[in-house]
Structure formats: structure tokens, C-alpha cells
Amino acid sequence: MNLESDKYAKNRWYAVIVFFFFMLLHQADKLMIGPLTTPIQETFGITNTQMGAVVTGALIVGVIAYPLWGWLCDRYSRAKLLALASFLWGASTWLSAIAPTYPTFVATRASTGIDDSSYPGLYSLVADLFEPKKRGRIYGLLQIAQPLGYLIGMVMALMLAGVIGWRAIFYITGTMGIIISVFIFLGVREPARGASEPELADLEKLGVYKFDWKIARDLFKKKSMIIIFTQGFFGVFPWNVITYWFFAYLERERGYDSDSILFTMAPAILVMAVGYFIGGALGDYFFKRTPKGRLIVSIIGVLTGAFFLYMTLAVPIEDQTMFSVYLVLTALFMPFAAPNVIATVYDISLPEVRSSALAVEYFIESAGAALAPLIAGYISDILTLKDAILIICISTWLLCGFFFTFAMKLVPPDIKLLRSQLRERAEIERARQAAEG
């Protein structure tokens, strides 16, 4: 391990822990809008379509902010920018809590999308703390926070909304965002870009690498990256539909009360959390054996998840036990692709453009998914929520399986090219250091 990497070894797990809680509480704030849908609609007297517009507004703002966050994180200190993102999360959530009317609520809730776009910088920083063969499981570990955050949000919504109201819940999560920003600002150190790459392992000191337009343009010319981006456009549709409408589906179309929803969703969400880590760990395991390994695991995840979701919604309403079993199986496989997509993007991109690369991936994902809650709301007003969930989720997961299969032919040569570029960079750095020393 090079001295630059060793320098941040003690800080890496502090960073992972703080980022885990950042993601956990941020996701609780972001995703509890689903469990709080009914009381919010009752407060403002709005339809499903209007409620879908609330979610879509935040997603659209996030789409616009992704390229900016990506560029900033490749150019400046990611640790300080993430502290800023956490503070913005807290402040914007407070504004949502005090919004007096539907139009102001739409506007303030949309502003929460600004900090949602900071994750590429987080994952890029973590990539410089852990070597490639370990990144899948680390990303999977961090992404456990997403379903657990949803579970926390759901529990808070079910247990507290009727007691203190949905506005007070937003006060709580907003305050946590501000507290986490202090922990990030004071404790997370900025690692050198490329510090964890094995080709640079024996260097005493790394060169300073920052965003370069030419490198960025060359990266986005890669066919493998284009396929990954295309997959991303469709891949987040199911997540947004399930996140923002499944709670309402259980309540309105299957007749579940609050306790039934909690006892049905809690096991599925806990299993989903485990699925992130299993998917990332399996991706690392197969990646050590073949450069196609992460994509193989991703294909298994989307196709198996689609099958079990279909089986879940086909279960008769009165059979709650079988519904729960199939829902847990769906939840296990759904997140398999998530950590592997992030790791794959970084497997084919140089350290100084990784935040931008993932920001573009998320930009395209969000551009496609921003309309998903609105489309689902529209379909459900015409048909049913069950139909909306099935139509959107099954079709897009099948498309993702196709694109992952296509990417299996294109990603391995680009991984080989990146390793070659890093070896060349190491040789140049050694020559420079030898001349100076």
C-alpha cells in the first residue's frame, strides 16, 4: 500500500460509519414521503397525480443538480462538499415542514432534491479508500442504509404521524441532517485520488489529479459506459414506483391497516438491506474470477426480482402469509445490481472523473425515473395501483437484463484499458520522483 493510502487507513472506517448514518437518515427523510402520502394528501386535499408531482419535483431538481455535484466533487474536496450536502438536506427539510400550502410544499420538497445528487462524491471518496476488489461489498454495506432508512421512515410515519403529525417528523429528520454535517466536516479527511489503486501501490506520493474535460469526454465515448447509462435510465423506474406507491397499494387495494403494513414490510426491508451486501459481495467474488462477474450478478438480480414481484402481486388478497413470503424473496434480489453498477462505473473510469461519471449515470437514471411516480399515479387513476406497479416494474427490469447482457461483451476490454492507463501513470510518477530525489 502506498503512503498516501496508508495515511487515510485509520480514517476509512470512520468515513464509512459517518457516511452510513448520513445515508441512513437521509434516506429515511427522503423515502418517508411514501408512508406519509395519505396524511399529506389529506392535509392539502390533493389527488394521486398531484402527490406524484411532489415526488417528481424533487427528482427533477436532483437531475439538474447531478452534473454540478459531479464536477464539483472531481474538482474540490469531496468531504467538505458532502458536509454541505448534509446541511442542505436538513435546511430544506425544515422548509418542507413549515410549508402552509400545496404549491409551497411542492416547491420546498423539490428543493430537497439538491442534496440528493451528492452521492457520486461519496462513492468516489470511498473508492479512494478501498481497493477495487473490495468496493462492491463496501458499496453494498453503505447501501444497506437505504432500505433501513426507509424502514425507519416507515416506522416513524406509522407510529408518530398520528401523534405528532407529519410536519414534526420532518423537523426531526431535518435536525439530524444538520448534526451529521458537523461530523462529516470535522472528521472525514479527503484522500488522494487514486490512492487505493493497486497499480499505484508502491508510490511514496501520488500526483494531484483533478477533473479534466478531455478525460471526461473520452470516458463518455466508451460503448460500455453508454450501455450502463442506458440501463440506468430504465433501472430506477421500479425503485421509484415501489418506494412511493407500494405503501398506498397495501393500504388501499389490499386493505392492510397500519400494523399489517408494518409487519409485512419490515421483514422485506430488512431482507432487502441484506440483499445489497450479498449482491456487492457476490459481485466482488465473481469479479476476482472474471471481469464479467459484477454484470452476471446484476442480471440474476433484475430477472429474479421481476419474477418474484409478479408472483407477489398475483397472490390473493386474503393470503397474507404467501404474499409476505414472495415479497421477501423479491426484496432479496432487487438490490443485487445496485452496488455492482457503481463498482462497474469505477472499474472503467479514471479516479479524477469518477464523481462525474457516476453523476452522469445518476443524471440519466433520474431523468428516466423522475416521471415514474407521476406515471404510476396516472395509470393508477385509470386502472389500479397493482397494474401500475406491474406494468412499470416488470417491463423495465426485463430491459435492464438485456442491457446488462450486452454490457458483458464491452466492459472487460475497458477494464483492461483502465489498468493499463494506471500502470502508465505509475511509471511516469516513478520517473518524476526519481528525477526529484
N, C-alpha and C positions, 0 to 999 in steps of 0.2 A: 504494500500500500504506500502511495506517495505521501510526502509530508503534509501536503495540502489536505488530503483526505483524512489523515490521522489527526490533524488539527481539529477537525469537526466531529471526530468519532464520539466523544463524550456528549456532544450536543445533539447527536442524531436522534436519540430516543426521547430526549426532552421535546424536540421538534415534532416527532411523530405523536407523542402524547397530547401536546397542545393542539396540534392540527386535528387530531381525532376529536377532541372536545369542541373545537371550532366547527368541524363538520357536523358533529352530533347535534349541537344546539342550533346551528344554522339551519340544518335540515328539519329539525323539529319546528322551528319558526316558519320555514318555507312551506312545509308539507301539511301542517295542521290546518291549512285553509280547506283541505278536503273534509276532514271530520267536522269542521266548523261551518260547512256550507249551509246547512239548514238554518241555524240561528242567524247567520249573516243575511241570508235571503229574507228571513222573517223581519229582521231589523230594518232593511231598506225596501222590502216589498218588491223583490225582483224575480225574474224568471230564470230558468236554467241557462238560456242563451246569454242573458245579462251576467250571470255568475261566471259563465265560461269566459266572458270578456274580461273579468277581473284577473283571472289567471293568465289569459293570453297577453294582457297588458304588461305584466311583469316579465313574461317570456320575451316579448318583443324588445323591451328595454335591454334585457340580457343579451339578446342577439346583437344589438347595436354596440354594446359595450365590450364584447369579446375581443375584437381586433385591437382595441385600445389597450385593454389589460394585457393581452399577449405581447404587444410591442413594449409596453412599459416594463413588464417583468423580464424581458430579454435585455432591456437597456439599463435598468436601475435595480436597486436592492429589492429582491422579492420579499424578504422578511418584513421590511418596513411597509411595502405596499399591501401585504396581507394584513398587517395591523390596521392599516387604513380601511381595508375592506370590512374588517370586523366591526370597526367603529361605525361605518356607513350602514351596515346591517342593523345595528342597534338603534341608530338615529331614525332611519326610515321606518322601522317597525313601530317606534313610538308615534311617528306621524300617522301611521295607519290606525293606531288605536284611538286617536282623538278625532279622526275624520267624521264630520257631522252628517254628511250626505253621501248618496251613492256616487255622484261624479267625483267628489273629493276622495272617497275611498278608492275608486279606480285609479286616480292619479297617484295617491300616496302608496298604494300597494304596488303599482307599476314601478315606483322608484326603488322598491326593494330588489328589483332585477339588476341594479347597478353592481352590487357586491356579489351577486350570483356568478358573475363572469370572472371571478378572481382565481378559480380553481386551477387553471393551467399553470399559473405561477407556483401554486402549492405543489403540484405534482412534479414540476420541473425542479424545484428546490430539493424535493425528496429524491429525485433521480440522481442528484449530485452527492447524495449521502449514502446510497446503496448501489452496489454493482448490478449490472443488467440481469444476471441470473437470479437475483433475489427480488427484483422490483415487482413482479406480478403478485407475490404474496403480501408485500408491503402495501401495494395499492389495494389489494383485496382486504387487508386488515383495516386500512383507513376507510374503505367504502362500507365496512360493516356499520359505520356511523350513520349511513343514510337510512337503512330500514329501522335501526334502533331509534334514530331521530324521529322517524315517522311514528314509531310505537309510542315514544314519549309524548309526541304531539297529540296522538290519538287518545292516550290515557288522560292527558291534561284536558283535552276537549270534552271527553265524556264525563270526567269527574268534577271538573271545575267550571265549565261553561254555564251550567245551570245554577251554580252557587255564586260565582264572582263575575260571570259574563265574559264574552269573547274578547272584549276590549282589554280587560285586566290581564288576560292571558298574554296578549301581545305586549303589555307593559313588562311582564316578567321576562319573556324571551328577548325583548329589546335590551333590557338591562344586562342580560348575560352576554350579549354581543359586545357591549362596551367593556365589560370586565375582561373578556377573552382578548380583546385588542391590546390591553395592557400587558398581559402575559406574553403575547407574541412580540410586542415592541421591545420589552425589556429582556426577554430570554432567548429568542431564536436568533442564531447567528447566520450570516449569509455565507454559504460555501462557495468555493471557486467553481466555475462552470467546467464540467468535465472531470471533476475531482475523483469520481468513482469509476471512471472508465479503465478497464484492465490494460489497454494499450498505453496508458499514461501512468501506469502504476509505479514505475521506478524513477519518475522525475522528482527532483527535490522541490521544484517550484513550477507551477503551471503558468502559462501565459494568460493574459487577460483577454477573454473572448466575449464580445458583445454583439448585439443584433447587427446583421449585415444584409442589406437588401438583395444583393446578388445571391448569397447563400439561400435566403428565403425563397427567392423566385425559382432557383434550381430545385429546391425541395418540392415545391408545388407542381413541378413538371413531371414528377415521378408518377408512373401509372399506378403503382401500388398505393401511393398516398391518395390519388384520386378515387380509387375503388373504396378505400377505407372511409374517405369523406362521403362518398355516395351512400355507403351502408349506413353511415351515421345519420343522414337525412331521414331515413325511414326507421332507424333503430330506436329512437326515443319516443316515437308515437305511442307505442304500447305503455311505456312508463308513465307518460303524462296522463293518458286516459285512465289507467288503473289508479294512479295516485289521486287524481282529482275527482273521480266519479265512482270508484268502487264502493266507497263508504255509503254514498247515496243509493247505489244499486242494492246493497244489502238491506238498507233501511226501507226503501220504497217498494222494491219489486219482490224481495224475498221475505219482507215482513219482520225483520230482525229488530229487537229492541236494543238498547244500549249495552246491556250485559251480554246478549248473544253476539253482538258485533265484536265486543272486546274479546270474548273467549274464542271467537272464530279467527279473528285477525291476529291476535297476539302470537299464537304458535307459528302462523305462517310468516309473520315478520321476523321472528327470531330465527326461523329456519332460513329465510332469505339472507339474513345477516351472515349466517354460516356459509351460505352459498357463495357470497363474494370471496371469502377467504379460500374456500375449496376451489373455486374457479381460478383464482390467481395462483394458488399453489400447484394445481394441475397444469396450468399454463407454463409455469417455471419448470416443472418436471419434464414435460414433453419438449419444451424449448431447448433443454440441455441435450436432447437426443435428435431433434430436427428443428430447423428454423420455421417449419410449418406448425409447430406444436401449439402455439397460442391460438392460431386460427382453427385448428382441429377442435380444441376445447370450446371455442366460440360457436362453431357450427352445432356441436352437441347441445349447447345451452339454448340457442334460439329455437331449434327444431323441437327438442323435447319439451321446452316451455310452452310452445304453441300447442302441442298435442295435449298436454295436461290441462291447459286453460280451457280448451274445447271440452274436455271431459268434465271439468269442474262445473262449467255453466250448463252442461247437459243434465246434471243431477237434479232430480225432482225437488221442489221446494221443501217438502216435508222431511227429506232425508238429510238432515243437517250433519250427521256424522260422516257420511260419504263425501259430502260437499267439502267438509273440513280436510279430509284426507287428500283429496285431489288438489285442493288449494295449497296445501303444504308442499306437495310434490311440484306443483307449478312454481312455487316460491323458491324451491331449492335450485332449480335450473335457470330461472330467469336471469340472475346476475352473473352467470358464468362468463359472458363476453365482456362485461364492463372493465375489469382490471386488465384484461388481455388486449383490449383495443388501445388503452392508454400506453401499455408497455410496448405494443407494436409500433405505435406512432414514434415513440422514443428510440426504438430499435433501428429506425431508418432515418433519423434526423440528428444533426449535429447539436451539441449542447447549447450553443448560443441562439438557436432558433426554436428550441423545444417548446417554450411557452407559446410562441406564435403559432407553431404547428398545431398544438392541441387547442389553442384558441380558435383557429380556423375550423378544426374538427367540431368543436362545440358550437361555433357560429352556425355551421351548416346543420348540425343536429337541431339546434334551437330554431333555426329558420324553418325547418320542416315541422318541428313539434309545437311551435308557437300557436298554430291553428288547431292542434289536436283537441284540446279541451273544448274549444268553440265548436268544432265539427262534431265532436261527440255529443255536446249539448243539443246541437241542431238535429242530429239523427235521432236522439232520444225523444225529442219533442214530436217527431214524426212517427217513429217506431217505438222502441223501448231502449232503456239503458243496456240491457243484455245484448241487444242487437248491435248497438253502437260499439260496445267493448269487443265483441267477437269480430265484427267486420274490420275494425281498425287493427286490432292486435294480431289476429291470425295472418292477415294479408301482408302486413309489414314484416313480421318475423320470417315468413317464408322468403320474402325478398332479401332479407339480411342473410339467410342461409346461402342463397345464390351468390351474393356478393363476396361472402367470406370464402366460398369455394373458388371463385375466380381469383381472389387475392392470394390464395395459396401458391399460385404459379409465379406471382410477381414479387412477393415480399422477400423470399430468400436471396435473390441477386442483390437487392437493395441493402439488405443487412450486410452482405459481404462487402459491398461498396463502402458502407459507413465504416466498417472495421478497418478497411484499407486507408480511408481518409484519416482516421485517428492515428494509425501507425505512421503515416507520413508526417502528421502534425507532431508526433512524439520525436521523430528523427530530427525535424527542424529545430525543435525546442532543445534537444540534447546538444546539437551543434552550436546553438546560440549560447547555451550555458557554458559549454566547453570553451568557447571563444572569450567569454567574460571572465571565466575562472582560471 
